[in-house]
Amino acid sequence: MRRNAHRRGTVLLAVLWSISLLSALAMAAAVTFRGYAGVMALERDRVQADALLTAGLELAAATMVTPDAPLAEIDTALTLATGAVRVRLADEGGRIDIGQAPLELLAALLQSVGAPPAAAKDMAQRIVERRDGRPARPDAARRTTNVAPRRAAPSQAFSDVRQLNAIPGMAPEWIAAIAPLTTVFGSETVNPLTAPPGVIAALPGFDGARLDAFLRTRRSFPADADRLMQIAGAAQAYLSVKPQRVAAVELNAQLTNGYAAAARAVIVILPQDIEPYRVLAWTPLRSEQGRR
């Protein structure tokens, strides 16, 4: 009897241990499944948000080839079943290219954001020397020589405006101030139809009265380059109307469930290209709404 009771007790204990083990395994499986489901939901949101950002780039490219108006800080939006994306784009040709702008324009730009005249000229010369790989000569010296100076190929020294931090003596506050006014995807001249007011104000010879007249005329006649050139006077040497092929794009996407994502890009439309547009730069931005 005692032996049978002991055997039954052993069997019951084994059964209870098995039930406890199965319960623990079931709980662990449930937790793992919930975690996996959460990861899958987050991944789904990211994929859908990325699709909205891509749709925003498509909208930006379509806006660039629409000849209705110059690309002067255009805001537009697109709503789809999964959410909406807001698109803001501006012509990179309307900014001052630190890799190609002439020395005197760079000096005027730096002076416009607070650099003393002597320091502005010195920094501008260092920028030109860094990008071209040779000392920069004043305009007067270039005019008196019988041999035209050979210009280096478009700058490979700068791929980002923030690289100006590597220029000795360049103050961080100057770089921060000129960042919205500069680019590395432009040309030697600035598009007067799309240039931000800060760029126009930085042009050599532009005073407050001339700037007010220029901006007032551009608001009334946004595509009349001849009128603007007349107002610019001698500063028109730094201006030229050109095709709007490169644009800076700010993208903000939000899904219907509140998940959000943002990015900044630079896109280019090339003539007779097999692609509708190409991405030159892509920078994901942090979005508090997108963090879960």
matplotlib code that plots the C-alpha trace (Angstrom):
import matplotlib.pyplot as plt

x = [0.0, 2.7, 4.7, 1.6, 0.9, 4.5, 4.3, 1.0, 2.6, 5.6, 3.4, 1.2, 4.3, 5.6, 2.3, 2.2, 5.8, 4.8, 1.8, 3.9, 6.5, 3.8, 2.3, 5.6, 6.3, 2.8, 3.4, 6.8, 5.3, 2.5, 5.1, 7.3, 4.3, 3.2, 6.7, 6.9, 3.5, 4.7, 7.9, 5.9, 3.5, 6.4, 8.0, 4.7, 4.5, 8.0, 7.4, 4.2, 5.9, 8.7, 6.2, 4.6, 8.1, 8.7, 5.3, 6.4, 9.5, 7.4, 5.1, 8.2, 9.5, 6.2, 6.0, 9.5, 8.5, 5.3, 6.0, 3.4, 5.7, 9.3, 10.3, 10.3, 9.5, 6.5, 4.4, 2.1, 0.7, -0.6, -3.2, -3.4, -5.3, -2.4, -1.8, -0.5, 2.8, 3.6, 6.2, 8.2, 10.6, 12.9, 15.2, 18.9, 19.8, 18.5, 21.2, 24.9, 27.1, 30.1, 31.9, 31.5, 30.6, 33.2, 35.4, 33.7, 30.2, 31.4, 33.0, 29.7, 27.8, 29.9, 29.8, 26.0, 25.8, 28.1, 31.6, 33.9, 34.9, 38.6, 37.7, 35.0, 37.4, 40.0, 37.6, 36.3, 39.8, 40.5, 37.3, 38.3, 41.8, 40.5, 38.1, 40.3, 43.6, 45.5, 45.7, 42.8, 43.8, 41.9, 39.7, 42.2, 45.0, 42.9, 41.9, 45.6, 46.9, 46.9, 46.2, 42.7, 43.0, 42.0, 39.1, 39.1, 36.4, 33.3, 34.4, 34.9, 36.1, 32.6, 29.8, 28.0, 28.0, 28.9, 32.4, 33.2, 33.9, 37.3, 38.3, 40.7, 39.2, 35.6, 33.2, 30.5, 27.9, 28.7, 28.2, 24.9, 23.7, 24.7, 23.5, 19.9, 21.4, 24.0, 24.3, 26.8, 24.4, 24.2, 26.4, 28.5, 25.4, 22.1, 18.6, 16.9, 13.4, 13.9, 16.6, 15.6, 15.6, 18.7, 20.6, 19.5, 20.5, 24.0, 24.7, 27.5, 26.0, 22.5, 21.3, 18.0, 16.2, 17.3, 16.4, 12.9, 12.3, 13.6, 11.3, 8.3, 8.8, 9.3, 6.0, 4.2, 6.0, 7.4, 8.6, 9.9, 13.6, 14.3, 12.6, 14.6, 17.9, 17.3, 16.8, 19.8, 22.1, 25.8, 24.8, 23.2, 26.7, 25.9, 22.5, 21.1, 17.9, 18.4, 16.3, 15.1, 16.7, 17.9, 15.6, 15.8, 12.8, 11.5, 9.2, 6.9, 4.7, 2.1, 0.1, -3.6, -2.5, -0.3, 3.1, 5.2, 8.5, 10.5, 13.4, 15.3, 16.4, 18.0, 16.7, 17.7, 15.9, 18.2, 17.2, 16.5, 17.2, 15.6, 14.7, 12.1, 14.4, 17.5, 18.3, 21.5, 21.2, 19.0, 18.9, 16.3, 15.1, 14.0, 10.2, 8.9, 5.6, 7.4, 9.0, 7.1]
y = [0.0, 2.4, 1.6, 2.2, 5.5, 6.6, 5.7, 7.6, 10.6, 10.5, 10.4, 13.3, 15.4, 14.7, 15.7, 18.9, 19.7, 19.0, 21.3, 24.1, 23.7, 23.8, 26.9, 28.6, 27.7, 28.9, 32.2, 32.7, 31.9, 34.5, 37.1, 36.3, 36.4, 39.8, 41.1, 39.7, 41.2, 44.6, 44.5, 43.5, 46.4, 48.9, 47.5, 47.8, 51.5, 52.2, 50.6, 52.6, 55.8, 55.2, 54.8, 58.1, 59.8, 58.3, 59.5, 63.0, 62.8, 61.9, 64.9, 67.2, 66.0, 66.5, 70.1, 70.8, 70.1, 72.1, 75.5, 77.4, 79.3, 79.5, 77.1, 79.7, 77.9, 75.9, 74.0, 71.2, 68.0, 64.5, 62.4, 58.6, 55.8, 55.1, 58.8, 62.1, 63.6, 67.3, 68.5, 71.7, 72.4, 75.1, 75.7, 75.0, 77.3, 80.2, 79.7, 80.6, 77.6, 77.6, 75.4, 77.7, 81.2, 83.9, 85.2, 88.6, 87.0, 84.7, 87.6, 89.7, 86.7, 86.3, 90.0, 90.0, 87.6, 89.6, 88.8, 91.9, 93.0, 91.9, 88.6, 88.0, 88.6, 86.3, 83.5, 83.8, 83.5, 80.4, 78.8, 79.4, 78.2, 75.0, 74.2, 75.1, 73.9, 77.1, 80.7, 82.9, 86.1, 89.4, 90.4, 93.2, 90.7, 88.5, 91.4, 92.6, 89.2, 88.2, 84.6, 83.6, 81.7, 78.1, 77.4, 74.1, 71.6, 71.9, 71.7, 68.3, 69.9, 70.4, 67.9, 69.7, 73.3, 72.2, 71.2, 74.9, 74.1, 72.8, 76.3, 77.8, 80.9, 80.2, 81.0, 78.4, 81.2, 82.4, 78.9, 78.5, 81.9, 81.2, 77.5, 78.4, 80.6, 78.3, 75.0, 72.6, 71.8, 75.2, 77.2, 80.3, 82.5, 82.7, 82.4, 85.8, 84.3, 81.8, 83.2, 83.7, 87.3, 86.6, 85.6, 88.8, 90.9, 89.4, 90.3, 93.0, 96.4, 95.6, 98.1, 98.1, 100.3, 98.2, 95.0, 96.3, 97.3, 93.9, 91.9, 94.1, 93.7, 90.0, 89.6, 91.5, 90.0, 86.6, 85.5, 88.8, 88.4, 91.5, 93.8, 92.2, 92.5, 96.2, 96.7, 94.6, 96.9, 95.9, 92.9, 91.3, 89.9, 87.3, 86.5, 84.4, 82.6, 78.9, 75.7, 74.5, 71.1, 70.7, 71.1, 70.8, 68.9, 68.7, 65.8, 65.2, 62.0, 60.9, 57.7, 57.5, 55.9, 58.8, 57.3, 60.0, 60.2, 63.0, 63.5, 66.1, 65.4, 67.0, 65.7, 66.4, 66.1, 65.5, 66.0, 62.8, 60.7, 57.2, 58.0, 60.7, 62.1, 61.1, 61.6, 63.5, 63.6, 62.0, 62.8, 61.1, 63.4, 62.5, 62.7, 62.5, 61.3, 58.5, 57.2, 54.4]
z = [0.0, 1.0, -2.1, -4.3, -2.5, -3.0, -6.7, -7.1, -5.4, -7.7, -10.7, -9.5, -8.8, -12.3, -13.8, -11.8, -12.9, -16.5, -16.2, -14.7, -17.5, -20.2, -18.6, -18.6, -22.2, -23.2, -21.4, -23.0, -26.4, -25.8, -24.8, -27.8, -30.2, -28.8, -29.2, -32.7, -33.6, -32.3, -34.3, -37.4, -36.8, -36.5, -39.6, -41.5, -40.4, -41.5, -44.9, -45.4, -44.2, -46.7, -49.4, -48.6, -48.6, -52.1, -53.2, -52.0, -54.2, -57.2, -56.4, -56.1, -59.5, -61.2, -59.7, -61.1, -64.7, -64.4, -66.0, -64.0, -61.6, -60.4, -57.6, -54.8, -51.6, -52.9, -50.4, -51.5, -50.2, -51.2, -49.4, -49.9, -48.2, -45.8, -44.8, -46.2, -47.1, -47.1, -49.6, -49.6, -52.4, -53.5, -56.5, -55.6, -58.4, -56.4, -53.8, -53.8, -54.6, -52.3, -54.8, -57.8, -56.8, -57.4, -54.6, -54.4, -54.0, -51.3, -49.4, -49.7, -48.5, -45.4, -44.7, -45.0, -42.0, -39.8, -40.7, -40.7, -44.2, -43.9, -42.4, -45.0, -47.8, -46.2, -45.6, -49.2, -50.5, -48.4, -49.7, -53.3, -52.7, -51.0, -53.8, -56.7, -55.3, -56.1, -54.7, -55.7, -57.6, -57.4, -60.3, -61.3, -61.7, -63.9, -66.1, -66.7, -67.7, -71.4, -70.6, -69.3, -66.0, -66.3, -64.0, -62.2, -62.8, -60.6, -57.0, -55.5, -52.3, -50.9, -50.8, -47.9, -46.7, -43.2, -44.6, -44.3, -40.7, -42.0, -43.2, -40.6, -39.0, -40.2, -37.3, -36.7, -36.4, -39.9, -41.3, -39.5, -40.9, -44.5, -44.6, -45.8, -48.5, -49.9, -51.8, -53.4, -56.3, -58.0, -60.4, -60.6, -60.8, -59.0, -60.4, -59.7, -60.1, -57.2, -54.9, -51.3, -50.1, -48.0, -51.2, -53.0, -50.0, -50.0, -53.6, -53.9, -54.3, -53.0, -50.4, -48.6, -51.1, -54.1, -52.2, -51.4, -55.1, -56.3, -54.0, -54.7, -58.4, -58.2, -56.3, -59.0, -61.9, -60.7, -64.1, -65.6, -65.5, -67.5, -65.0, -62.2, -64.0, -64.5, -60.8, -59.9, -61.8, -61.5, -59.4, -62.4, -63.1, -60.4, -61.7, -64.6, -65.3, -65.8, -66.0, -62.6, -62.6, -59.0, -56.0, -52.3, -51.0, -47.4, -46.7, -43.8, -43.9, -41.4, -41.4, -40.4, -37.1, -36.2, -37.1, -38.8, -40.7, -42.2, -44.6, -46.6, -50.1, -53.2, -56.5, -60.1, -63.4, -66.3, -69.9, -71.9, -68.8, -68.5, -64.9, -64.1, -61.4, -59.5, -55.8, -55.1, -51.3, -48.8, -45.0, -42.8, -40.0, -36.6, -35.9, -32.4, -33.7, -35.5, -32.3, -30.7]

ax = plt.figure().add_subplot(projection="3d")
ax.plot(x, y, z, "-o")
ax.set_aspect("equal")
plt.show()
